[in-house]
Structure formats: structure tokens, C-alpha cells
């Protein structure tokens, strides 16, 4: 493979990728409001000569290169979070700016920069004849990821293909272009959005003993949720902390995976209550929990059991309409996934990186270097991605490599690096010819987390 030709081609498209990314940043595209940016992406794909470009029923934009039966997909979510307090931004988050090395604006790192590199990576494949016989390239600009990770790919796998089984058979693997700080990522923790509801009985606040205060009941549960996150995993505590996942005594099959991915966490993110007035006892209280594991751990907390039928532990569901009006209802459960370094789809990215850029992580400037220095080339995300559905739910192998920095995600004054766009486009272009499906081994790809048992596609 002529790695120098690939690098030269990617560098030659550097200015085009910058222009394209700045166009996307200039179009606000929070979840469920991606219509404008989706149509801008579709126009760019058509201009570059993609063989087919389509918008599906949910509003995902999908571009195809090649005509084979087997598919290598590259995914980028095109929705962004909001801007938060505008006073925390030094410049307009949608107008932005660029200098010699950086691009400023909401979505640069998370995650429209990945889409710019993916589109031009596929263009380089076509220019240089890098699509293997029997394969085609699927570049996806996916929607609503910030709202509900992976739901967009549940729709793609079940609605855009004749069946889920066909999607699983045809898609060899998916490259996620979420920001990876210059590394190749082979997994991340899952998570679950949990709600706990507690019942009480209201009465006048002057005689609280006549009622049953739901907030006080919830206070007991809150302390135990905190303990679940902070406690050690020894016999000195009644509630063993989630650090137990790292211990072979409690997690004999997967403690090594847990040590790689990082221990589970649990935090209360929201609290709600109802009361007839400010001078009455609260008759209900509810909390939201962001938990990197399972429902049963919350159900088994002593305070939850103590209050019996007055407590309900459940999972949130997502049913917000897409920009097209389509609704794809799903549970807010995002399963863990992990691959071994020997998996051929992971190794294809490693081989491409080594051929193009050597064995060490590279960085675009000193600011980028601060977030990357000292980390291994093959690593993992701290946050979750669409891979929770692609691999975690459906077993379609995933691997990550994308421009930008994790630290820029959801932050004010978001930036990405022009060199990252070039680096990633070159790697995407090189990967398909380096992929060796004959090396597939069922032990190389691990789908650790059991699903919930709900009838969810």
C-alpha cells in the first residue's frame, strides 16, 4: 500500500475538510434539529461523487461508495449538545473562527469533525482505488446520539436493512469517529438511566407526624446510592462499592476487562417531588440515577427494600420525535462493549496507523499534546458512543478513531485541530485494504453486558 500517496491526498483535502466542518458548525444542530446540517452533508457527499446518498426515515444521512455485498461503515453523529451559558464562550459558538491549527465552534470535536474526515476518507478511497473487491463503504451521519446513544443505529439496523440479521451479516465492522485524542479505542463502559420513585402521604406541615414524608424516605436511598459509588468492596461496609467490579472475587469472568475500561460509577443527577404546598409534607419524591451498570444493584439497596411497595425502580425510555417526525421508542440502556487488541478490525486500524504515522500517538499542537501524552495508542473512551447499540446490543464489531479531544466534548470554547482531520481521513482511507476477515475469531470480540430482557429491537 502506498501510504505516502494516501497522506498526500489527505493533506490535499485539508482545506476542503476545514471549509466543510466550518459550514456544519455554522448550522445549529442540537438533537432532533439536525435537518439543516443533514442536508448540507448530503450535498457535500453528492458533490464528491458518492455512488448513492440518502436520508432515511429517522433523518440519518447515509452515503455509499462501492458496490460489494460486505460493508465497512464509518459513523459520526451530527447532532450536538446545546451551548449552555453563552457567557462561558469567548466567541460565537456557531460563527467560530479558525487559525493555522485550530477550528473553533460547537461540534468541532464532538463530533462533526469526524464526519468531515469520514466523508473525505471515503473520497480518497475512491480516488486511489482503495475499496476492496466485494466491499462497499457506508458513511453515516447519525442523529439524536446526544439524546439517546445508539438509538439511531437501532433504527438503521432494523429499518434500513431488510432485517437485523441482514445488517449483522453484511456489516463487517463500524469505525466510530468520536474524538479519541489520537488513539485507537476498542471499548467503553456502558450506562443506564434509572428512575427511583418513592410514595408518601401528605398532611399539614404543622403536624408532620400525621403524614409520611417521601423526601425523608428518599434521603435514606440517596445516601446508599452515594455509598454504592464511594464505598470500598470489603467486609467493613454493608453496601459494597462498585470498585468490586475490579476484584476477581466479585467479578471473576470480567475483572480484567473492568480494569481496562474503568470501574463503574453511580450518581444522582436529578431530584423531583410533589407536595400540595410549601407548608405540607411531600407525598412523592423521585430521582434520576446515571449508573454504569444495572438496575438490580439499586433494587437491592437496603433502604429500597425497607420501604417495599412504596419504592419503584425503573428505567427511563426515550421516545422523542426525530427531525423527520419519526419516533423510535427505546429503553435508556447503553450496554458495555469491548474488543481484544487481536481482533482483525482493531488490528486493521493499528496497521494503518503504523504505516501512516508510526507507533506513537501524534498531536497537532501543544494544547492537544496535554490531553494525549503518556497514553497508549490503543485505549478506550471514558464516555459512551453509538457503539453501545452497534456492538453492545447487536454484536456488530466496532472500533474508534476520530479527530478532536474528549476534553472538548460538551465544553464551552470547543476546538478541534486541522491536522486531526487530515490524520483521520488518511487512516480511514487505508483501513479497508488492511482488514483481514480471515483472522476473525469469536474470542476476539467480547459483548460483556447482558441485555435487559425487554422486547427492544
Residue pairs with C-beta under 8 A, 6 or more apart in sequence:
1 355
1 430
1 433
1 434
2 128
3 355
3 356
3 430
5 128
6 124
6 128
6 130
6 356
6 426
6 429
6 430
7 356
7 422
7 426
9 124
9 127
9 128
9 426
9 429
10 120
10 121
10 124
10 422
10 423
10 425
10 426
10 429
11 422
13 120
13 123
13 124
13 422
13 425
14 418
14 421
14 422
16 120
17 116
17 117
17 120
17 418
17 421
17 422
17 425
18 98
18 103
18 116
18 418
18 421
20 44
20 116
20 119
20 120
21 103
21 108
21 112
21 113
21 116
21 416
21 421
22 96
22 98
22 103
22 105
23 40
24 37
24 40
24 41
24 78
24 107
24 112
24 115
24 116
25 93
25 94
25 96
25 103
25 105
25 106
25 107
25 108
25 112
26 94
26 95
26 96
26 105
27 36
27 37
27 40
27 94
28 36
28 80
28 94
28 106
29 36
29 37
29 78
29 79
29 80
29 107
29 112
30 79
30 80
30 81
30 82
30 146
31 79
31 143
31 144
31 145
31 146
31 147
31 320
32 79
32 143
32 144
32 147
32 320
32 321
32 322
32 323
33 79
33 323
34 59
34 78
34 79
34 143
34 144
34 323
35 59
35 323
35 324
37 78
37 112
37 141
38 55
38 59
38 60
38 61
38 78
38 141
38 143
38 323
39 55
39 61
41 61
41 78
41 115
41 119
41 141
42 53
42 55
42 61
42 63
44 119
45 53
45 61
45 63
45 119
45 139
46 53
48 119
48 120
48 123
49 123
49 126
50 63
50 64
50 65
50 122
50 139
51 64
51 65
51 66
51 67
51 136
52 63
52 64
53 61
53 62
53 63
53 64
54 61
54 62
55 61
55 62
55 324
56 62
56 155
56 156
56 159
56 160
57 155
57 159
57 324
57 326
58 143
58 144
58 152
58 155
58 156
58 159
58 322
58 324
58 326
58 328
59 143
59 322
59 323
59 324
59 326
60 140
60 141
60 142
60 143
60 152
60 155
60 156
60 160
61 78
61 140
61 141
62 138
62 139
62 140
62 141
62 156
62 160
63 119
63 122
63 138
63 139
64 136
64 137
64 138
64 139
65 122
65 125
65 126
65 131
65 136
65 137
65 139
66 125
66 131
66 135
66 136
66 137
67 136
68 131
68 132
68 133
68 134
68 135
68 136
69 134
69 136
69 170
70 134
70 135
70 136
70 170
70 172
71 135
71 136
71 137
71 138
71 170
71 171
71 172
72 135
72 136
72 137
72 138
72 171
72 172
72 173
72 174
72 175
72 431
72 432
72 435
73 137
73 138
73 139
73 140
73 171
73 173
73 174
73 175
74 118
74 121
74 122
74 137
74 138
74 139
74 140
74 174
74 175
74 177
74 428
75 118
75 140
75 142
75 153
75 174
75 175
75 176
75 177
75 386
75 390
76 111
76 112
76 114
76 115
76 118
76 139
76 140
76 141
76 142
76 176
76 177
76 178
76 402
77 111
77 141
77 142
77 143
77 144
77 145
77 146
77 152
77 178
77 386
78 111
78 112
78 115
78 141
78 142
78 143
79 143
79 144
79 145
79 146
79 147
80 106
80 107
80 110
80 111
80 112
80 146
81 106
81 110
81 146
81 410
83 89
83 93
83 106
83 412
84 412
85 412
86 93
88 412
88 413
89 412
89 413
90 413
91 97
91 104
91 413
92 105
93 105
93 106
93 412
93 414
94 105
94 106
95 105
96 103
96 104
96 105
96 108
97 103
97 104
97 105
98 104
98 418
100 418
101 364
101 365
101 417
101 418
101 419
102 364
102 365
102 415
102 416
102 417
102 418
103 113
103 415
103 416
103 417
103 418
104 413
104 414
104 415
105 414
106 414
107 113
107 414
108 404
108 408
108 414
108 415
108 416
109 179
109 403
109 404
109 405
109 408
109 409
109 414
109 415
109 416
110 178
110 179
110 404
110 408
110 409
110 410
110 414
111 145
111 177
111 178
111 179
111 402
111 404
111 409
113 177
113 179
113 402
113 403
113 404
113 416
113 420
113 421
114 176
114 177
114 178
114 179
114 402
114 403
114 404
114 424
115 139
115 141
115 177
116 403
116 421
116 425
117 177
117 402
117 403
117 420
117 421
117 422
117 424
117 425
117 428
118 139
118 175
118 177
118 424
118 425
118 428
119 139
120 421
120 425
121 424
121 425
121 426
121 427
121 428
121 429
122 137
122 139
122 428
122 429
124 130
124 425
124 426
124 428
124 429
125 131
125 137
125 428
125 429
125 432
128 429
130 429
130 430
130 432
130 433
131 137
131 432
132 432
132 433
132 435
135 172
135 432
137 432
138 171
140 156
142 152
142 153
142 156
142 386
143 152
143 322
143 323
144 151
144 152
144 320
144 322
145 151
145 152
145 385
145 386
147 318
147 320
148 318
148 320
148 330
148 332
149 334
149 384
149 385
149 386
149 388
149 389
150 334
150 385
150 386
150 387
150 388
150 389
150 390
150 392
150 393
151 318
151 328
151 330
151 389
152 386
153 386
153 389
153 390
153 394
154 328
154 330
154 389
154 393
154 456
154 457
155 326
155 328
156 167
157 164
157 167
157 168
157 389
157 390
157 394
157 396
158 164
158 167
158 457
159 328
160 167
161 167
161 170
164 394
164 457
167 394
167 396
168 394
168 395
168 396
171 396
172 345
172 397
172 435
172 437
173 345
173 396
173 397
173 398
173 399
173 435
174 387
174 390
174 391
174 396
174 397
174 398
174 399
175 349
175 398
175 399
175 400
175 401
175 428
175 431
176 185
176 385
176 386
176 387
176 390
176 398
176 399
176 400
176 401
176 402
177 400
177 401
177 402
177 403
177 424
177 428
178 185
178 381
178 385
178 400
178 402
179 402
179 403
179 404
179 405
179 406
179 408
179 409
179 416
180 379
180 381
180 400
180 401
180 402
180 406
181 361
181 368
181 371
181 372
181 375
181 405
181 406
181 407
182 361
182 362
182 363
182 368
182 372
182 420
182 423
183 361
183 372
183 375
183 376
183 377
183 378
183 379
183 401
184 346
184 349
184 350
184 353
184 377
184 378
184 379
184 399
184 400
184 401
185 378
185 379
185 380
185 381
185 399
185 400
185 401
186 338
186 339
186 340
186 341
186 343
186 346
186 378
186 379
186 380
186 399
186 400
187 257
187 260
187 261
187 336
187 337
187 338
187 339
187 380
187 381
188 261
188 336
188 337
188 380
188 381
188 382
188 383
188 384
188 385
188 387
189 261
189 262
189 264
189 292
189 336
189 384
190 292
190 293
190 333
190 334
190 335
190 336
190 337
190 384
190 388
190 392
190 449
191 290
191 291
191 292
191 334
191 384
191 388
192 291
192 292
192 293
192 294
192 295
192 315
192 332
192 333
192 334
193 288
193 289
193 290
193 291
193 315
193 316
193 332
193 333
194 288
194 289
194 290
194 291
194 295
194 298
194 313
194 314
194 315
194 316
195 286
195 287
195 288
195 289
195 313
195 314
195 315
195 316
196 218
196 221
196 286
196 287
196 289
196 298
196 304
196 311
196 312
196 313
196 314
197 284
197 285
197 286
197 311
197 312
197 314
198 214
198 217
198 218
198 221
198 284
198 285
198 286
198 307
198 310
198 311
199 212
199 214
199 283
199 284
199 310
199 311
200 211
200 212
200 213
200 214
200 215
200 217
200 281
200 282
200 283
200 284
200 285
200 310
201 211
201 212
201 281
201 283
202 211
202 275
202 276
202 280
202 281
202 282
202 283
203 210
203 211
203 280
203 281
204 210
204 279
204 280
204 281
205 278
205 279
205 280
205 281
206 279
208 281
210 281
211 280
211 281
211 283
212 281
213 281
213 282
214 273
214 282
214 283
214 284
214 285
215 273
215 282
215 285
217 285
217 303
217 307
217 310
217 311
218 271
218 285
218 286
218 287
220 303
220 306
220 307
221 287
221 301
221 303
221 304
221 307
221 311
222 268
222 287
223 303
224 239
224 301
224 302
224 303
224 304
225 266
225 267
225 268
225 287
225 289
225 298
225 301
226 268
227 237
227 239
227 241
228 239
228 241
228 242
228 266
228 297
228 298
228 301
229 241
229 242
229 265
229 266
229 267
230 241
231 237
231 239
231 240
231 241
231 243
232 240
232 241
232 243
233 240
233 241
233 243
233 244
233 247
233 250
234 240
238 302
239 301
239 302
240 250
242 263
242 264
242 265
242 266
242 292
242 293
242 297
243 263
244 250
244 251
245 251
245 254
245 255
245 258
245 263
245 264
245 293
246 255
246 258
246 259
246 263
247 255
248 255
251 258
254 448
257 338
257 446
257 448
258 264
260 338
260 380
261 336
261 338
261 380
262 380
262 382
264 291
264 292
264 293
265 290
265 291
265 292
266 289
266 290
266 291
266 292
266 293
266 297
267 289
267 290
268 287
268 288
268 289
269 287
269 288
269 289
269 290
270 287
270 288
271 285
271 286
271 287
271 288
272 285
272 286
272 287
273 282
273 284
273 285
273 286
274 282
274 283
274 284
274 285
275 281
275 282
275 283
276 283
288 316
289 298
291 297
291 298
295 313
295 314
295 315
295 452
298 304
298 313
299 305
299 313
304 311
304 313
315 331
315 332
315 333
315 452
316 331
316 332
317 329
317 330
317 331
317 332
318 329
318 330
318 331
318 332
319 327
319 328
319 329
319 330
320 327
321 327
322 328
330 456
331 452
331 454
331 456
333 451
333 452
334 384
334 388
334 389
334 392
335 388
335 392
335 393
335 447
335 449
335 451
336 388
336 392
336 448
336 449
337 387
337 388
337 391
337 392
337 398
337 446
337 447
337 448
337 449
338 380
338 446
338 448
339 345
339 346
339 391
339 397
339 398
339 399
339 444
339 445
339 446
340 346
340 443
340 444
340 445
340 446
341 347
341 350
341 378
342 441
342 444
343 397
343 399
343 440
343 441
343 444
343 445
344 435
344 436
344 437
344 439
344 440
344 444
345 397
345 398
345 399
345 435
346 378
346 399
346 444
347 436
347 439
348 431
348 432
348 434
348 435
348 436
349 399
349 401
349 427
349 431
350 377
350 378
351 434
352 427
352 430
352 431
352 434
353 377
353 401
353 427
355 430
355 434
356 423
356 426
356 427
356 430
357 423
357 427
359 377
360 377
361 372
361 373
361 375
361 377
362 419
362 423
363 369
363 372
363 373
364 417
364 418
364 419
364 420
365 417
365 419
367 415
368 405
368 417
368 420
371 405
371 406
371 407
372 405
381 400
381 406
382 406
383 406
383 409
385 400
387 398
387 400
390 396
390 398
391 397
391 398
391 445
391 447
392 447
392 449
393 451
395 445
395 447
397 445
401 424
401 427
401 428
402 424
403 416
403 417
403 420
403 421
403 423
403 424
404 416
404 417
404 420
405 416
408 414
408 415
408 416
